[in-house]
Structure formats: structure tokens, C-alpha cells
């Protein structure tokens, strides 16, 4: 787990923690609203998180697994992250985030007033779930990401590539979910990571998968309260989104098992042809639907430099923590 965003209201007064106040006035100069700006709390290894308190409400935003550590290649679970966040709040003289007490309230819906549960403790507005995978080598990892760039999540969730192809993502700009896979070694190198760890990530071909679950999705799942958070639900959602990583198991060497018509369409797509221009809409949609079961999405355009029909077999497995890896000074007890 990486990033957490959460807040909790208290019966003040609490110490004010801010980097100033932003406010808006009307034409007469009367203040209509004001907002406390978050204060940047710096940790070791050039890390930081955001905390703000207006005297009643405490809010936290930041990459908890990275704070105070040289890297976050291997991170913490939710319980450990909350413990770390609360230790940061304690240093600022602020109360901890708690689950609170469960209660029920009437909520207006399209079907009328209904009774729904709520919690008096902390509210969650973002949580990032992560997993590491080994592909066997840096070359394999790059080839794997190139393949992932052809895997569209659904008709509504578009796939994209960024940088020099070292990052592939799905759902950029979504208010619900955002997923990405990327080369961890490249990210470590950009941020001055330890050479031993960079070498390790390159040797094992480490690919990181991250899923950002945002406020709208958390609310729809009933996971927007710390007290009501169901990690089983979140883990199931993570596994569903992570399924895109294993579609390669359906790839066929030389595509000999494909029906003739589909085989030609797949080869033309791999070669970079613009199939939407060449095929009728009905045929294109039918071929796309049938080829998706083979891990091929012809709706995603290919940027082709050199096409080799022989498929490269890459084994993707969960990453193991090396025995020498140091979790750092902020590790929870």
C-alpha cells in the first residue's frame, strides 16, 4: 500500500496546522468562505506528506510507505500505514485517526429516504494498492510493458503509455479508479535510488502495478469510512483490475490456433495496419470481440518498429523481498 488520503472531524479546539489560509469575498468585501492550506511535513530522504488542521478537522494526504524511507519498493499494509500516519499526527500535537462508532442516519435517494450506516471516525477519500512482479530480466520487463500497452481494460477504460514506454496506465482522469504498471528500476533511477536496489530490480525485471481507488469508488463500495472499510472488497477489486497483467497467458505462438479470418486480422494489427479504416464497422467489432479472448485488442493502435511473429514467452510471478532489503526507520512495530 502507498498513498492514503483521509480526514476526521473533532470537537476542537485543536492546534492549527497550515501553510496559510485562502478565502473568497463578495463585492462588498464580506468573506464568503475560507480554507486552510495544507502544511508540508518533511521526512528524511527528501520525502514529505501534507497535513492540515483548521482547529476542528484534521486531514492527511501522502505516500505513507515512502515517508521517511529511501524507497518504497516493498511497503506496508493498511494497519501499519495508519500507525505511521498517527505517529506523524502525534508529533504535531494532533489526535489520531480512529474508526469511531457506528451509527445510522436517514439518507435521501432516488427511491426516497433510506436508513444507512455511517461511522463517527475517519473518512477515506483515496487509497493506493500495490503489487510487485518479476519478469526475469529488464529486457523481459520492457517487452512485457510493450504488450500491456495493447491491453485495453474495457470500452470505457482507455489504455495509455507514457515516458519511453516504461509506464502503461488505464483510466487516467477517472474519478473512480486509476491503474498503472511501470518499471520500478527506471523510477528509482530518476529519484536517486540505491544502486544495489536498482540493479536488483533490473536483474529480476521488476514491474510495479498500482491501483488508485478514489473517493467516488470508495463511497459506492461503502468503504469511505475507516471503521467500515472492508479490505476483502478492496482486494477483490484489486485482483479484478490486476487481471489485465495475466492476459498474456492466452497468447498463441505464431497464432496458429486462430481461425483463418482472425489470424489475418491479428497479423495485420500486429504489423500496425489501421484496421478501423480498412474494415467495415460491423466486421471490425466482431473481430475485436472474438480476438479479446486471445488477449488481443485491435481497437488499440500499435506503434510498430519491427514485427517478429514468433511470440516471446515471459513468466510473470509475484516479487520476493530480497534478504538484504531494509524497510527503513519508519517501519511500524
N, C-alpha and C positions, 0 to 999 in steps of 0.2 A: 504494500500500500504506500502511496506517495502523498498526494495533496489532500488536505481537509479544509473545508470552509464551514464554519458553524458559529452560532451566536446564542446567547441566553440572556433573558431579562431578569433583573434582580430588583428587590426593594432596596433602593440606594440608602444613603449616598455612598458611591464607590469612588476611588481615585480616578480622576480624569486622565486618560492616556490618549494622546492625539498629536498630530502634526499641524494643528491649526483647525480653523472652522471655516466652512463655506456656507454662505447664506444668500438668500434672494429677497429683494424688496419690491414693493409695488411702486407706482409712480409718485406716491406721497412720501416714500422712504420707510414705510412700515415693513418690518421683517415678516415675510410670509412663511419661510421655512429656513432651517439651518441644519447643517450636517457636519459632524466631527470627522476630520480626515484621519485615516489610519496612520499609526506611527510604525516606522520600520524598526524592528528589533533585530539587531545583528548578532550572528553567532560566529564561531570560529570557521576557518576555511572559506571565508568570504560568502557565507550563507546568511539568509535573512528570512523573516516572516513578517506579516502585518497584523498588528493588534490595535484595536481602538475601544475606548470606553467613554461614554458621554456622562457617566455618573450613575447610570442605571443599566444600560445594555452593554455587554461585552461581546466583541466579535473578533474572530480569528480567521486568517487566511494564510495558507502557506504549505510548502512541501515539507511535511514533518519528517519524513525519512531522510531527507537531505540535510536538515538543520543541524549545524554543529559537527558535521562529518565531512571527511574528504570526498566521499562519493555516496551514492545510494544504489549501487548495483544490486545489493541484496538488502531489503528493507525490513519493515516491521508489520505486525498485524494491527488491527484496529485498537485493541486494548492497549497495546504498547504505545501507539500513536497518541491516544487520549492521555495517557500518563505523561508523555513528553510535553504535550500541549499544556496540561495543567501545571507542570513544573515551571514552564515559561510564565504562565499567568501568576503563579505564586511569587516569582521573582519581582513582578510588577505590583505586588500587593493586591491582586485581584482574586476573586473566588474562583474555584474550579468549575469546569463544565460537568454537569451531572445529568443523570437520567430523569430525575424528578419523580413525580407521582402521576399515575394515570387517572384521567377523568373523562367525562363525556359531555358533549355540547351539541346543541342543535345547529345544523348547517343547511343553508338553502341550496337546493339543487334543482335541476330541470324537472324533477319529479316531485318537488315540494320540499318541505322540511324533513330532514332525517337526523337521527342521532348518530354521531361519530365520536370515536375515541381520540384523545389528544394527551399530551404529556406536558407537565409544568417545567421540564428541564430544557436542555439544549436542543436547538433546531439545526438540522443539517441542510446545507444548500449545495454542497459539492463533495464528492469523494472519488478518488482515483485508485483503481485497482490495477495491479501489475503482475506480470509473469515473465520469466526469462527462459529462452530456449536455445539449445546448442544445435548448430547445423553441421559441425565437423571442421569447418575452416572458414576463413574470411571470404575466400572465393565462393564457397557454397552459400554463405550468407548473402552475398551480393546477388548471386543468381536466384536465390530464393525470394528476395525482395523484388527482383525484376518480375518474377512470376506472380507475386502477390499483387503487383500493380495492375494485373489483368483481372483481378477478382473483385467484382462489384458486389457490395453487400446485398442490395436489393434494388428495385427500380427507383426507389426514393433516396437511397443512401449511396452517393457517388464516391468512387474511389479517386484518390489524387496522389501524385508523387511530388516530393519537394527536395530541395538541395540537388545533389548529384545522384539522385535515386536512392539515397540512404534512408529516406523516410517515406513510408506509404501510409495514407490515412483514409478514414471513412467517416463521413458525417460532419465535415468541417463547417462550422457555423450553426449546427443544430442546437436547439435549446434543450434537448434531452440527452443525447449520447454522442460521444466523440471517441473514436478508436484510432490507434496508430501503432505501427510496427517500425522499428528502426534499428540501425547498427549502433550498439552501445559503445563500441570502441571509438567510433567517429565522434560521438557526443563527449566521451571522456577526453579525447584529444583536444577538442575545441575549448574545454573548460580546465585544461591543465591537470588532468588526472594522473595518477601514479603510473609510471611506465610499466611496472610489473603487472598491474591490473589491465592496462591497455593490451599488453602482449597476451595475457590470458584470454581476454575477450576475442582477440583476433584468432588465436590458435583454435579455440572451440567454436568460432563463428557465432558469437552470442547475438541473438536478436531479441529485443525487448518488445513486449506487447503491453499497451496501456489502454484502459477504458476509463474515460471520464464520465461519471454519472452526475448529471446536473439537477438543479432544483426541481424542474418540471417533472422529470422522470422519477426522482425520489418521492415527490408528493403523490404521483399517480400510483406508486407501489406501496404507499403507506410507510415509507422508510425515511420520512423527513424529520422524525424525532429521534434523538439518540436513545431514548427509552424504548421506542417502538421499532428500532432498527432490526430487521431480520436479515442477518448475514447469509442465511441459506438462499434467500431470494436474490440477493446481490451476486452470490457466487454462481447461481444458476444463470443469471443474466450474463455474467462474465463468460461462462462456458459457451453460451449461445453465440455471443459475438466473436469469441475466440475460434469458433468452428471454421472460420474462413482460413485459418492457418493450416488446416489439415485437408483441404480440398485437393491438395496435390496427390493424395493417395489414389484419386480417380484418374490420374493422367495415364495414358496408354502409350507405351513405347512405339514410335512410328505410327501411332493411331490406326493400326491395322484392324482393331476391333470395331472401329466406327463404320456405320453404314456408308456406302459409297458417296451418296449425296452430301452427308455430313462431313465426311473425310475431306472432300474437296473444299467445302466451305471453311473448315478448320484450317487447312493448309493455306488458303488464300488470306485468312485472317492473320495467321502467324507470319505471313510474308508481308503484312502491312497494307493489304488492299482495303479500300473504303467500301465495305460491303453494303452499307446503307444506300449508297448511290447506285450500286450495280444491281441490287436485288429489289424485287417488289417488297412493299411493306409487309404483306402477309407472309411471304416466304421467309423474310428476314426474321420476323417474330417467331415463326415456327422453328426455324433452325436454332435461334438463340435459346428458346425454351428447351429444346432437346439436348443441345450441347452443354447447358449449365450442369446437367447431371454428370458430365465428364470433367468438370472443373474448368470449362472454357466459357468466357462471356464475350461474345463477338460485339456487344454494344460498347465495349471499352476499346478505344483505338490503340493500336500498337505503334510504338516508336521503334522501328526496326533498323538495325545497322547490319547485322549478319544473321541469317536464319540457318540453323542446323536442325534438320528434322529429328535426329536422334535425341531422345529425351534424357536429361541428366537426373539421376536418382539421388535425392537428398533426404537423409533421415533426420527428422526434427524431433528432439526429445527435451524434456524439462531440464533446465540447467542445474548443475550441482554446485554447492558452495565450496570453493577450494579450502583446504585445511588451514592455510595461512591467512585467510581473509579476516580483517579486523573490522568489527561492526562500529568501532569508534566510541568516543566519550559519551554520546548521548543515549547509548543503548539502555532500554528500560530494564528494570530488575525483573 
